[in-house]
Amino acid sequence: MDQGEDVERKTPDDLYHLGIVVLYDSLRDEPGAFAKATVAAQALEGIFEAAFKAPTGEWQNVELKYCDPISDSAMTVAMSESLKQWRLEYLSMQDEPPDSMLAQY
């Protein structure tokens, strides 16, 4: 998100630029895993468009640049090191303020 920079937002036109990789396991039923990852990516695109696209077609607050299903065997080490991993099982909306979405080790 935002090429790793911390950018302060003031208006809905100050967009977070976000790309999502839906990573799937290539060792277990790769065609089925690809199909499920593709459906998940399409669903995420729809959710982001519904939440962050104005009726004019302009993005507001967050701009989804891409949402791609990728096999774990196709992802390079360089690509994996450039991504920020967010795992929802580590997110707690019960805390005030909410816990970090990144795993704390």
Helices and strands as residue ranges (DSSP letters): G 2-4, E 16-24, H 30-52, E 62-71, H 77-82, G 88-90
